[in-house]
């Protein structure tokens, strides 16, 4: 084999010249004497010496290298749970009953009544309104505020067996700190509420949406129907807005310890979608439960379902049955409870609003509203702001109570 010389004239053959840099940044080089390599015994001695030198240099580098503990990123630590303080109440200006509540972007929220849908901010200022047709009254409402979803900025309103939608512009933003982008629905409506889907023989009492799917809670069938947005978009120019669901959620599942959906509180067959888990939560009032489902497969998630059994004693108290639910971006489940029992027509208040973790662990209770009301009210809707810093509760008289994070 032909020999080569480096720039210094030292012969290099099959790795006779070795150079490396240790962990402290020091350069090292060993050049073998070719004559020594011709003697096996001498070769072994040389190799042992080189190995010892390498190990010693590495050890010195490890112990003398500067420590980077000051630049280490600490592991995230879960907080102790939600902490909120009552902030204010937005009074309902009309005598028409309210039927739905949805959190909007930033500190905004939507309220639906028999006249239409109204947009407010957390200070109670009216930012916009959209009237119903004369023969319609909303039965459910939802708004998509997930910035990672293709449906971000979509308002959904159900009218019995129909669903209408209104898109809001993503170009309207409000001042914010840092690089955060905060949208506003004020003056951002792109057109008007348009009919997008009909669910025959349904009484829709809950709506939720992901980037790819629309979830419709039908009180009459006791099930949640799931539709793909692609299938709904294909109906845009169709005279009949009917489509078969790609999944029906809520059948009993013994393997997942799920008894099946059985809503008994017609006022609100409440559902909520949590993007970070790709899960749908459903108020199962006939079984004193809030059930979780994988939004992709439609299968029950027993480990994330919240069970409130009658034999626990709470069912005979002033509140135990879920009438309204919401989910917060930081993985809280918010549940407004009522004393109404299966088969009972009576509904009373005030409701208790509780927080739960995804595994069912109780995280606390919202303080009672300080608003003075002459009539007996109960909660029919709850919502959380996209940043989880506010909780809204819609009362049966139309008032909206607001709590702000105390952390």
N, C-alpha and C positions, 0 to 999 in steps of 0.2 A: 504494500500500500504506500502511496506517495505521501511524504510528509509535507506539512505546511508550517510556515512560520508566521507568528503574529507581528505586530508593529515593533515590538521590542527585540525581535530576533529569537525569542524563546520558542523551541519546538513544541508543537501541539499535536498530539496524536491520541485518538480515542479517549479524549477526556483527561490527558495527562496534566492539563492546566485547569484548575478549578477556582472559581471565584463566586462569592455570594455576599449578600448584605443581611446582617442580623436584624432582629426586631427593634433594636435601638437606632438603626440607621447606619451602623459602622460597616465599612467594606472590608472583606477578607479575601485573600487569594493564596492558593497553594499550588506550586509548580513541582511536578514530579520529575525526578531524575530518571531518564529513560533507562539508564544502565541498572538502576535499582530494580526496575520492573522486570528485568530479565532474570532476576534471582527470586524465586517464589517466596523463600523465607523472608528475604528483605521486603518483598511486596506486602506481606501480611503485617510486618512491623509498621511499614509506612501507613497502611490503611488504618491500623489501630490508632496511630498517632493522630492522623487526620480526623478520625471519628471523635476522639477525645477533645481535640481542639474545637470542633464544631459544636459539640454538646456544651462545652464550657462557655463558648461565646454566646450560645443561645440562652443559657441560664442567666448570664450577666445581662443580656438584653432584656429579658423578661423582668428582672428585678430592678433594672435601672430605667426602664421606659417610663415616661410620664403617665400618670393615671388620668383617666377621662371621666371620673365620677361626677365632676362638676357639669359635664355636658350630657349626662345620661338622661334619657326621657323616662319619667316615672310612669309606672303602670297606672291605668285609670282605676280610681276607687269609687265604688258605687256610693251614692249618697244615702242618707238614712231614711229617705222617703219624702213625699211631697209635703210642703208647708205653705198654706195659703191664708190670707186674711181677707175678710169681707171688704170690698171696695165701694160698690155702689149698686143702685138698681135703676134700670131704664124702664120707665113707665110706659105701658101700652096706651097709645093715644085713642084708639078706636074701640068701639063696643063689640066689634066682631071677634069671635074666638080665634085664638092662635092655634096652629096645627103643627108647626115645625120650627126647628132651630138648627143652624149650621154655622160653624166658625168659618170666617173668611181669611184672607191674608192679614198679616200684621195684627192690628187690634180691632179688626172689623168682624161683624157677624151679620147673618141674614135671619130674618124672622118671616114666617109664612102665616097668613090668615086668609079668611074667605074673600078678601079684597085683592090680595096679591102678595108679592114678596118685597120686603123692605130691607135696605142695607143701612146699618148703623155703625158708628165707631164706639169705642169703650166709654166715651164721655157722654154717649146718648145722642150724639148729633146724627140726624138723618142724612145719609149720603146719596140715596137713590131709591127708586121703587119701580116695580114692574107689575102692571095690573093683570088680573086673571080675566079670562073670558067670562061673560055674564053668567053662564050656566056651569061654571067650574069652581071647585074649592080644593086647595092642596091637601093631600093626605100624607105626604112625606117630602123631605127636602135634604139635599146633601150638596157639599161643595168640595172640589178637589184642590188642595193647596200644596200637594207634593211637587217640588220643583224638578224632581227626576222623572215625573210621569208625563206622558204625551197628553194626558187629559188635564194637566195643570191649568187652573183657571176656568173650569167647567162647573156651572151651576145646574143641578138636576132637581126637578120638581115633579112629583107624582100627582096625578089627579085620578084617583080610583084605579082604573085599569090602564091608564096612559102615563107615559113618561115624556116630559119636555126638557129641553136643554138650552142653555144660554152660555155662549163663550165670552170670556172677558180678555181684553188685550193684555199681553205680557210686556207692553212698552210703557205702561204707566207705573212709575216707581216713586217712592218717597225717600227723603234723605235718611241715611243710616250711617252708623259708625263703621269704619274699616271698609272692607271690600264686599260686605254683605249686600245682597240685592233684595229689597223689600217691595213687593207689588202692592197696588191698591186697586180695588174694583170701582172706585169712584170715577164716574165719567168714562168707564172703560168697557161698557157693554158693546159687543159686536152684533148688533141686530136686536132681535127679540126672542122670547122663548118659543122654540119650535118643537113640534111633535116629532119624536124620534122612534118611539116604540109603543106598541099596544100588546098587553098581556091579557088575552081573552078570559073573561069570567074571574078576574082577579080583584082583590082589594089591597092595593099596595100601601103598606104602612112603614116601610123602611127602604132606604137606598144607600148604596155605597159604590165606590168605583176604584179600580186600580188603573194602571196604564193600559192594560189590555182587556179588562173585563168590567162589565156592569153587573152589580148584584141587586136583585129585586126581591124584597121580602113580602110574600103574599099571605095575608092573614087567612084567607078562605081555604087555601090548600095546606096551611101550616108548613110551608116550605120556602126556601130561598132559591130563586131561579138565577142561573148565571148565564150571561150572554157575552159573546166576544164583540168587541167594538168593531172589528172588521165586518161582522155580520150585520150589525146595526147600521154602519156606514153604507152598506150595500142597499139599504132600504130608503136612502135619502130621497130618491125620485119616485119611489113606489107609492101607489095610492093606498094600499094596505100596509100598515107598519107592523106586521106580525112576523115573528120568527120563532123557530124552535130553540129552546135553551140548550146550551151544550153541556149543561150539568144541572141537576136538581139536588140541592143540599138539604139534609135534615132527616133522612130516614134513620130508623134505629140501627145501631151498630154495636152488637154485643161484644165484639173483639175490642172495640175502643171504649167500652163502658158508657156508650152514649144511648140514652133512652129514646131518642127521637125528639124533634122539635114539636112543642105543644104550646103555642102562644094563647093566652086566655085574656090578655089585656088588649083589646082592640085598638085603644087609643094610640098604641105605639108598639109595633113589632120591630123593635129597634135593632139595627145592625151597624157595624163599624169595621173599617178595613185598616190594618196596620201594615204599612209598606215594609218597614224594616224586618218584619217576620213573615211577610206575605201570608198573613192570616186574616180570616174573617171572624169577627165576634158577633154572636147573636143572643138576644135576650130570650131565654126560654122560660117564660113566666109560668107555664103550667107545671113545670118541674122545679121551680125556685132555683134556676141555674142561669149562668151565662156560658154558652158553649163556644169553643174555638174550633175552626176548621182550616185546613190547608187550602188556600185559595186556588192553588193549581190543580190539586186532585179532588178537592171537595170532601176529603175524608176528615173525620173528627179527630181532634187533638186533645185527648183526655188529660194530658199533663198541663194544658193551659186552660182547661175549663174550670169555671168557678161554681162550686156546688153549695147551695144553701138548703140543707135538708130540713124538712118540717120537724123531725124529731130532735133537732138541735135546740128547740125552744124559741129561736128567734122568729119563727113563722107566726107565733101567737103574739108577738110584740107589735110595736107601732109601725115597723117597717121591715120587710124582708124580701119582697118579691121585686125583681128588676123590671122597671117600667121604661127606663131609658139608659142607654150606655154610650160611651165614647172611649176612644183610645188616644193617648198622648204620644208624641214622637219619642219620648224617653221611656216607652214601654210600660206606662201605667194604664190600667183599665179603670175607667170611672163609671160607677154604677149608681143611678138614682133608684131608690127603692120605695115601695108602697105597701100598705097593709092589705091591699086587695087580694083576696084568695080566689082560687079557681072556683068558678060557678057563682061568685059574688058580683053584685052590681054596684056595690058601694065603693067609692074611692075617697080617701081622706088624706089629710096632710097635717103638718108639713112633712115632706119627704126627707129621708136621710140620704146623703150623697157620700159614698165611700170610695176609697182608692184601694186597688189591689195590684200586686205584682203579677207577672205572667204565670207564675206557678201557683197562684191562688193565695199567696200570703197577704194578709191585710196590712195596708200601709197608712191607714188613718182615715179620718172623717172630716169633711168640710165643716167649718163653723156655721152655725145657723145664720141665715140672713137677718140683718137688722132692720129690714124694711117693715114698716107698719102697714098691715093690711086688715081691712074691716071684714073681709070674707075668708072662708077657709080655702086654702089653695094647696095644690100638690104639684110636683115637678112632672112635666111631660116631655122634656128634652134637655139633654146636656151636651156640651161641646168643649173642646180644649183648643186654645190658639196654637198655630203651627210651632211656636217656640216653647210651648208648654208653660208659659208664664201667666196665663189667664185661664180661668174656668168659667163657663157661662151656664146658667140654668134657666130654662123657660118654664114659668109657672102657668097653671091652668087659667089664670086671669089675664095672661099676656105679658106680665112683667118679666123682665130678664134680670136676674141677680148676677153680679160679677164679682169674682174673687181674683186677687192678684198674688203672685208668688211672694212669700215672705222671706225667701232665701236670698 
